[in-house]
Amino acid sequence: MRRLTHSEVLFVVITAMAMAPASGRAAPPKDEAITSWVKEAIRVDPRVHESMIEVRTVDGVVTLAGDVESLADKKYGVLEAAKIQGVKGVLDKMSVMLSYRFDTDIEQDIRRRLLESVSLKSQDVRVHVLDGQATLTGQVTSWAERDEAELLASEVRGVRAIVNDIEVNFDKMRSDDEIRKDVIAALRRDVYLTSVGFAVDVTDGVVTLQGAVGSDYQRGRAERDVRWIQGVRKVDNQVEVEWWEASHAREKAPAPSNDELKESVRLELYEDLRINPTELKVDASYGHVTLRGTVPTYYQKRLAEQDAHNVVGVAWVSNLLSVRAAKRSDEAIRDGVQFAFDSDYALSGLDIKVHVKHGMVALSGTVNSPYERAHAAELASKVRGVIGLNNLLIVNWYPRYSDASLRERIEKRLAANAETRWVADQIHVRVVNGKVTLTGEVSFWLEREEAEKVALLTDGIWAVDNRLTVAGADYKWEDWHYAWPEPSTASPRGPVHQEYYWTP
């Protein structure tokens, strides 16, 4: 491979610390400390059943082993381990236990999920299941669609492994120069990757990434951002993980202007191949992004808001998009949503009631965590014919832990997390009846974003009020704060009106 030129270096951010001699850097965390932090992160994550997961660390590389109940345990276990400071890589040696379900039933459920979902444009995806392992074949037109098919299959009860042999046949060819420009722009927009140094090369649709990041999570996120860009055939990820990289030696980008933020969000929406952006309009004012226009599915409406949240400089999103979905009977929609819940690894057996009127879905009942509540909304949004959703699910919260112990647990997790450790002492945590309020000032947008996720993904927490501000962003933060209802310790609390989006 040829040597990368200076002009190909992404937005001039190989930091002074990255260039400093090794002797000037603090010693990396010890393997014993990393193991302890990873165990704690997995133990308190409501998405993971951690009782049988073994954690071992050698030279910063974490190995997760043992038998687990679902593919979700594997996925989220690896994801949270990758976010811990000092982790250079994660080896997944976990095995999903055999279920009581027949392969034919699993196969039928996957096929129906693929047919019901508006997230798949292609219908040429075939499924075969043997001993709980689902093999996907066929053709799609983007890596995003290929990954979506795998996600839909992996969420079905009884699936132990996925072999994704789906081929990606692009509907149009693009030059390497076009792809390179889009790669650079996408990495610059990502709230988790801004101010990180990368070098980018594209040859015959193969993207090579070089540079240094502060966590294995950032390394994987950069690859995903690039792989979903139209025309990318393959990603050669040569990015290194250096535990010290995420320090404040990074070059701090100023807060984007209204025009810059508007353009960044617009490009993010146009480059997401899962969205039809032709009737989308974006406005931005001091970190507040407003989305207007029309999209063909409710799933795309949610995706647009999620994409906007992932852009650096966005503090709040007002989603005013309307949905013009293909007509479908309320009975068919309700049946599709109920099937999605019944076949799902996380929601099967929960007390969730589905009501549909003129394409509007209302969910009621109780769940056990904010993740289950958000996951139910995500599944319902993908069902064909849905034009809107009213999520009235109640998180069945009760005081299993004291507020003081929850606060201490969150503070320790913020200090162990590679993205928040530099500002952990600047983040003030308050817990009242299982609800967290975060205050203080952080240095980067990713720190604000990750602090909220750390708090919410702590067992015993039902909601987070994120009042963190970002240094240099002179925004009207107080305009986006609102009063949360306080839960009753004697009975389940009322429904939460803020939606959370659980993206890897």
C-alpha positions, 0 to 999 in steps of 0.5 A, spaced: 500 500 500 502 506 498 504 512 503 499 516 505 500 524 503 499 530 507 493 532 504 489 525 506 490 526 513 483 527 516 482 534 519 489 535 522 488 532 529 494 527 530 495 530 537 501 533 541 500 527 546 500 522 540 507 525 538 510 525 545 515 520 547 512 514 551 516 516 557 512 522 558 506 518 558 502 515 564 503 508 565 496 504 562 491 501 567 493 494 569 490 488 567 487 486 574 484 493 574 481 493 567 478 486 568 475 489 574 472 495 571 469 490 565 466 485 570 462 491 573 460 494 567 457 488 564 454 486 571 450 492 572 448 493 564 440 491 564 441 488 557 446 483 559 445 476 563 452 476 566 452 470 571 456 466 567 461 470 563 468 470 565 473 476 564 480 475 563 485 481 561 492 480 558 496 486 555 490 490 555 486 485 551 480 482 554 477 475 553 470 474 554 468 467 555 462 462 558 455 460 556 450 466 555 443 466 554 442 470 547 446 473 542 444 480 545 449 478 551 455 477 547 453 483 543 452 488 549 458 484 553 463 486 547 460 493 546 461 495 554 468 492 555 470 495 549 469 502 552 473 501 558 479 505 559 486 501 557 482 496 553 486 495 546 481 489 544 476 484 545 476 477 544 469 474 544 469 466 546 462 466 549 457 461 546 450 461 546 446 456 550 441 451 546 434 453 546 428 449 547 426 451 540 425 447 533 430 450 528 424 450 523 420 455 528 426 459 529 427 459 521 419 461 520 420 467 525 426 470 522 423 470 515 417 473 517 421 478 521 424 480 514 418 480 511 414 485 516 420 490 517 420 496 513 428 497 514 429 492 508 428 494 501 430 488 498 426 481 499 431 477 496 434 474 503 434 467 504 434 463 511 436 457 513 437 455 521 441 448 523 442 447 531 440 454 532 445 457 527 442 462 522 445 462 515 443 468 511 444 469 503 441 473 498 443 480 495 442 487 498 444 494 495 448 496 501 452 494 507 447 498 512 441 493 509 446 487 510 447 489 517 439 490 518 438 483 516 443 480 521 440 484 526 433 482 525 435 475 525 439 475 531 434 478 535 429 472 534 429 467 540 433 461 540 438 464 535 445 462 537 449 464 531 449 468 525 453 467 518 451 472 514 453 471 507 448 476 504 452 479 498 452 487 497 451 489 490 451 497 489 446 500 485 451 505 482 458 506 482 462 511 485 469 514 484 474 513 490 475 521 490 467 521 492 468 516 497 474 519 500 470 525 501 464 522 504 469 518 509 472 524 511 466 528 512 462 522 516 468 521 521 468 529 522 460 529 524 460 523 529 459 525 536 464 520 538 470 521 533 470 529 532 477 531 534 480 524 533 486 523 528 485 519 522 488 518 515 484 516 510 486 512 503 481 509 498 483 504 492 478 501 488 472 502 493 477 499 499 478 504 505 484 504 509 484 507 516 490 509 520 491 513 526 490 512 534 483 512 538 482 512 545 478 506 546 476 499 542 469 502 541 471 508 537 475 504 533 469 499 531 465 505 531 469 508 525 469 502 521 462 502 522 461 509 519 465 508 513 462 501 511 455 504 511 458 509 506 455 508 499 460 504 494 465 502 500 467 495 498 471 493 504 474 497 510 482 495 512 482 498 519 489 499 521 487 504 527 490 503 533 488 503 540 492 507 545 489 508 552 492 515 553 489 518 546 483 521 549 486 526 553 485 533 553 491 534 548 486 533 543 485 539 539 478 542 541 473 543 535 469 550 536 462 549 537 459 549 530 455 555 527 448 554 525 449 554 518 455 548 519 450 544 524 445 545 519 449 542 513 452 537 517 445 534 519 443 534 512 449 530 510 448 525 515 441 524 513 442 524 506 448 519 507 444 514 511 441 509 505 436 507 510 432 514 509 429 517 503 431 524 504 428 527 498 422 531 502 426 532 509 428 539 511 433 541 517 433 547 521 439 549 526 439 554 532 444 554 537 445 546 538 437 545 537 435 541 530 428 541 528 426 536 522 421 537 518 418 534 512 415 527 510 418 520 510 415 514 507 415 510 514 415 511 521 422 507 522 425 513 518 422 518 522 426 515 528 432 514 524 432 521 522 432 523 529 437 518 531 442 520 526 441 528 528 443 526 535 449 523 533 452 529 529 457 533 533 454 540 536 447 537 536 444 538 543 436 537 542 432 535 536 425 537 535 422 531 530 416 534 526 417 529 521 410 527 518 409 519 515 406 517 509 406 510 510 403 505 505 396 503 507 395 497 511 389 495 516 390 496 523 389 488 525 395 487 520 399 492 524 397 490 531 398 482 529 405 484 526 407 488 532 405 483 537 409 478 533 415 482 533 414 482 541 413 475 542 419 472 537 424 477 541 429 475 545 428 480 550 421 482 550 417 475 549 413 474 556 413 481 558 406 484 559 406 489 553 399 490 550 398 493 543 393 498 540 392 500 533 388 506 530 389 508 523 396 506 523 397 509 530 400 504 535 400 505 542 404 500 547 402 499 554 403 495 560 410 494 564 417 492 562 423 491 567 428 497 564 429 503 560 432 498 555 426 494 554 422 500 553 426 503 548 427 496 544 419 495 544 419 502 541 424 500 536 421 493 534 414 496 533 417 502 528 419 497 523 413 494 522 410 495 515 404 500 516 406 504 522 405 511 522 406 513 529 407 511 536 405 512 543 409 509 548 406 508 554 410 502 557 411 503 565 418 501 567 417 497 573 421 500 578 422 499 585 428 501 590 432 495 590 438 499 591 439 505 595 440 512 591 447 513 595 449 506 592 447 508 585 450 514 585 457 511 587 456 506 582 455 511 576 461 515 579 466 509 579 463 507 572 464 514 569 471 514 572 473 507 568 470 509 562 475 511 556 470 516 554 468 520 560 474 518 565 478 525 563 472 529 566 469 524 571 470 529 577 467 534 573 460 531 572 456 531 578 451 525 579 445 526 583 440 520 584 433 521 587 428 515 587 432 511 581 432 518 577 439 521 575 440 528 574 447 530 571 450 537 572 457 540 570 461 542 564 465 537 559 470 538 554 467 534 548 460 532 545 462 525 546 463 525 553 456 528 554 453 523 550 457 517 553 455 520 560 448 519 559 449 512 557 453 510 562 448 512 567 442 509 564 445 503 563 446 502 570 441 497 573 436 500 578 436 507 574 429 508 570 431 515 567 436 520 566 436 528 566 442 530 562 444 537 564 451 537 562 454 543 558 459 542 553 465 547 554 465 553 548 458 551 546 454 558 548 447 554 547 441 556 551 441 549 555 436 551 560 431 551 554 431 544 553 430 542 560 424 540 563 421 537 570 421 529 570 415 526 574 418 523 581 417 516 582 413 513 587 417 508 591 410 504 593 408 503 586 411 503 579 412 510 576 408 513 571 410 513 563 417 516 561 416 521 555 423 522 553 425 516 548 432 513 548 435 510 542 440 504 543 445 504 538 451 500 537 
